[in-house]
């Protein structure tokens, strides 16, 4: 068996696509996941998730109040569960806005969106307040995450998101139950795996 060499062009194409990962997303948002892939850099795992909030086949709804979920009105809308087995020890979550985020009323609040790491998997966009995701902790973004090109991240300490369910939520009060009109985001999850035993 010969030694097969990869051209730089082919290597670029392979690395660009990364390895597909099954997020096991909730039924209320799985049809909004454009792609999900992972890249490995030594012990670091970088997961990239592209999401279309206003996909024609499943337009998500705005939960309304601060920390209310953006998702389906009656189906679980978590992006994924942040297990160590799949994502490593998560140390950072980042969001990049690829298309302006607005609902049908032209509103989503001046601060746009945040992410919430919920304790439960049943969260929906029901306008009933931040408890819809089973409690949980906001993964605060440090900038206004709404306009195209917005890029915000949050550091995670002490493996604080292990086994939590990741949701999208409003960062301030907006119009409850209004369908999303536009909005595409890319979520990056940075995690690390423990090196093998010696």
Secondary structure, DSSP 8 states (H G I E B T S, - for coil): -------HHHHHHHHHH-EE------TTTGGGEEEEEEEEETTEEEEEEEEETT-TTS--B---STT-B-B-SSS---SEE--HHHH-EEEEEEEEEEEEEEETTS-S-TTBEEEEEES-S-----SS-GGGGSS-EEE--SS-B-STT-EEEEE--TTTTTT-EEEEEESS---TT-BEEEEEEEEEEEEE------
